[in-house]
Amino acid sequence: YSQLRSLDPNPDPRNPSREIDIHLTANMERYMWSFDGVKFSEGADPIAFRYNERVRVNLINDTMMPHPIHIHGHFFELVTGEKGNRPVKHTVNVLPGAKVAFDLTADALGDWAFHCHMLLHMHAGMFRVVTVRKDEDAA
């Protein structure tokens, strides 16, 4: 990813107002995949963003497999060390034991799927809802 550049300048030059870590986790004996050790079916809390908030998301892969992580309704800029023309993606592959960071502007109101694009992993629990609300609508 470090060799990719966007042809156009990134639309939101703001620095993130906060940073969150999301661990990609697994239990191979139970073939369980999850975010932060919690499967979606176990009542995982949504990942909440405020409308137009700029957030840095750190994906930390604690597993021994790559995970193509995808978010619906949004594009994000990969943090590749160079500001301005960072690659813009909606899916990023996180290699085993690696960390990938991206900056996201939560500019689409509603509830959105956030999951591993390996469908067996998604169905086994590596899925969350991302919720984007205006301040007055936030729970």
Sine and cosine of phi, psi and omega as CSV:
sin_phi,cos_phi,sin_psi,cos_psi,sin_omega,cos_omega
0.00,0.00,-0.44,0.90,-0.08,-1.00
-0.91,0.42,-0.30,0.95,0.01,-1.00
-1.00,-0.05,-0.10,0.99,-0.01,-1.00
-0.99,0.11,0.58,-0.81,0.08,-1.00
-0.67,-0.74,0.64,-0.77,0.11,-0.99
-0.97,0.25,0.62,-0.78,0.05,-1.00
-0.93,0.36,-0.52,0.85,-0.02,-1.00
-0.95,-0.30,0.48,-0.88,0.08,-1.00
-0.87,0.49,0.55,-0.84,0.02,-1.00
-0.88,0.47,0.67,-0.74,-0.12,-0.99
-0.94,0.33,-0.41,0.91,-0.05,-1.00
-0.85,-0.53,0.98,-0.18,-0.06,-1.00
-0.99,0.13,0.01,1.00,-0.04,-1.00
-0.90,0.44,0.51,-0.86,0.17,-0.98
-0.97,0.24,0.52,-0.86,0.04,-1.00
-0.87,0.49,0.60,-0.80,0.04,-1.00
-1.00,0.09,-0.31,0.95,0.06,-1.00
-0.40,-0.92,0.17,-0.99,-0.07,-1.00
-0.71,-0.71,0.68,-0.74,0.07,-1.00
-0.79,-0.62,0.57,-0.82,0.08,-1.00
-0.97,-0.25,0.72,-0.69,0.09,-1.00
-0.81,-0.59,0.88,-0.48,0.00,-1.00
-1.00,-0.03,0.74,-0.67,0.11,-0.99
-1.00,0.01,0.89,-0.46,-0.18,-0.98
-0.79,-0.61,0.32,-0.95,-0.03,-1.00
-0.42,-0.91,0.34,-0.94,0.20,-0.98
-0.74,-0.67,0.98,-0.21,-0.12,-0.99
-0.93,0.37,-0.48,0.88,0.03,-1.00
-0.91,0.42,-0.60,0.80,-0.01,-1.00
-0.99,-0.16,0.01,1.00,-0.13,-0.99
0.72,0.70,0.83,0.55,0.02,-1.00
-0.93,-0.37,0.75,-0.66,0.06,-1.00
-0.86,-0.51,0.59,-0.81,-0.10,-1.00
-0.33,-0.94,0.14,-0.99,0.22,-0.98
-0.95,-0.30,0.78,-0.63,0.02,-1.00
0.81,0.59,0.54,0.84,0.07,-1.00
0.97,0.22,0.14,0.99,-0.03,-1.00
-0.84,-0.54,0.86,-0.50,0.08,-1.00
-0.95,0.30,0.48,-0.88,0.03,-1.00
-0.84,0.54,-0.65,0.76,-0.04,-1.00
-0.94,0.35,-0.20,0.98,0.02,-1.00
-1.00,-0.01,0.23,0.97,0.04,-1.00
1.00,0.09,0.58,0.82,0.00,-1.00
-0.84,0.54,0.74,-0.68,0.04,-1.00
-0.92,0.38,0.55,-0.83,0.09,-1.00
-0.90,0.43,0.42,-0.91,0.14,-0.99
-1.00,0.00,0.91,-0.42,-0.15,-0.99
-0.98,-0.18,0.74,-0.68,0.12,-0.99
-0.81,-0.59,0.53,-0.85,0.15,-0.99
-1.00,0.07,0.56,-0.83,-0.02,-1.00
-0.82,0.57,0.76,-0.65,-0.02,-1.00
0.92,0.39,0.19,0.98,0.09,-1.00
-0.94,0.35,0.58,-0.81,0.07,-1.00
-0.96,-0.27,0.87,-0.50,-0.12,-0.99
-0.76,-0.65,0.66,-0.75,0.18,-0.98
-1.00,-0.08,0.81,-0.59,0.02,-1.00
-0.93,-0.36,0.83,-0.56,0.05,-1.00
-0.97,-0.26,0.89,-0.45,0.07,-1.00
-0.99,-0.11,0.86,-0.51,-0.06,-1.00
-0.89,-0.46,0.92,-0.40,-0.07,-1.00
-1.00,0.02,0.96,-0.27,0.02,-1.00
-1.00,-0.03,0.17,0.99,-0.05,-1.00
-0.96,-0.28,0.06,-1.00,0.00,-1.00
-0.98,-0.22,0.35,0.94,0.02,-1.00
-0.74,-0.67,0.46,-0.89,0.13,-0.99
-0.96,0.26,0.49,-0.87,0.02,-1.00
-0.72,-0.69,0.90,-0.45,0.13,-0.99
-0.99,0.15,0.97,-0.26,-0.09,-1.00
-1.00,-0.07,0.76,-0.66,-0.13,-0.99
-0.80,-0.60,0.64,-0.77,0.11,-0.99
-0.86,-0.52,0.69,-0.72,0.04,-1.00
-1.00,0.05,0.53,-0.85,0.15,-0.99
0.99,0.16,-0.09,1.00,-0.06,-1.00
-0.62,-0.78,0.43,-0.90,0.26,-0.97
-0.92,-0.39,0.38,-0.92,0.02,-1.00
-0.66,-0.75,0.31,-0.95,0.02,-1.00
-0.97,-0.24,0.83,-0.56,0.05,-1.00
-0.94,0.34,0.71,-0.70,0.05,-1.00
-0.99,0.13,0.97,-0.23,-0.07,-1.00
-0.91,-0.40,0.17,0.99,0.02,-1.00
0.99,-0.11,-0.24,0.97,-0.03,-1.00
-0.84,-0.54,0.85,-0.53,0.03,-1.00
-0.99,0.15,0.32,-0.95,0.13,-0.99
0.95,-0.32,-0.90,0.43,-0.06,-1.00
-0.81,-0.58,0.77,0.64,0.03,-1.00
-0.92,0.39,0.48,-0.88,0.06,-1.00
-0.90,0.44,0.67,-0.74,-0.02,-1.00
-0.96,-0.28,0.82,-0.57,-0.09,-1.00
-0.66,-0.75,0.21,-0.98,0.20,-0.98
-0.84,-0.55,-0.12,0.99,0.06,-1.00
-0.67,-0.74,0.68,-0.73,0.02,-1.00
-0.70,-0.72,0.69,-0.72,0.02,-1.00
-1.00,0.02,0.83,-0.56,0.00,-1.00
-0.95,-0.30,0.92,-0.39,-0.07,-1.00
-0.95,0.31,0.34,-0.94,0.00,-1.00
-0.83,0.56,0.76,-0.66,0.03,-1.00
0.94,0.34,0.15,0.99,-0.08,-1.00
-0.97,-0.22,0.17,-0.99,0.06,-1.00
-0.78,-0.63,0.69,-0.72,0.09,-1.00
-0.78,-0.62,0.71,-0.70,0.02,-1.00
-0.89,-0.45,0.60,-0.80,0.12,-0.99
-0.62,-0.78,0.46,-0.89,0.07,-1.00
-0.97,-0.24,0.79,-0.61,-0.05,-1.00
-0.84,-0.53,0.71,-0.70,0.18,-0.98
-0.98,-0.20,0.90,-0.44,-0.07,-1.00
-0.98,0.21,0.98,0.17,-0.14,-0.99
-0.95,-0.30,0.21,0.98,0.03,-1.00
-0.80,-0.60,0.95,-0.33,-0.01,-1.00
-0.91,0.42,0.54,-0.84,0.10,-1.00
0.83,-0.56,-0.23,-0.97,0.02,-1.00
-0.95,-0.32,0.72,-0.69,-0.13,-0.99
-0.73,-0.68,0.58,-0.82,0.06,-1.00
-0.97,0.24,0.65,-0.76,0.06,-1.00
-0.71,-0.71,0.89,-0.45,-0.18,-0.98
-0.34,-0.94,0.23,-0.97,0.17,-0.99
-0.97,0.23,0.70,-0.71,-0.02,-1.00
-0.99,0.15,-0.06,1.00,0.19,-0.98
-0.99,0.16,0.96,-0.29,-0.21,-0.98
-0.86,0.52,-0.56,0.83,0.06,-1.00
-0.89,0.46,-0.61,0.79,0.03,-1.00
-0.94,0.35,-0.67,0.74,0.02,-1.00
-0.88,0.47,-0.75,0.66,-0.03,-1.00
-0.92,0.39,-0.44,0.90,0.01,-1.00
-1.00,0.08,0.00,1.00,0.13,-0.99
0.74,-0.67,-0.16,0.99,-0.03,-1.00
-1.00,0.09,0.95,0.30,-0.07,-1.00
-0.48,-0.87,0.63,-0.78,0.12,-0.99
-0.59,-0.81,0.27,-0.96,0.15,-0.99
-0.98,-0.21,0.75,-0.67,0.16,-0.99
-0.98,-0.18,0.80,-0.59,-0.01,-1.00
-0.91,-0.42,0.74,-0.68,0.00,-1.00
-0.86,-0.51,0.87,-0.49,-0.05,-1.00
-0.73,-0.68,0.48,-0.88,0.17,-0.98
-0.95,0.33,0.41,-0.91,-0.05,-1.00
-0.79,0.62,-0.68,0.74,-0.06,-1.00
-0.95,0.31,-0.31,0.95,0.00,-1.00
-0.99,-0.17,-0.11,0.99,-0.06,-1.00
-0.93,0.37,0.61,-0.79,-0.01,-1.00
-0.99,0.13,0.00,0.00,0.00,0.00
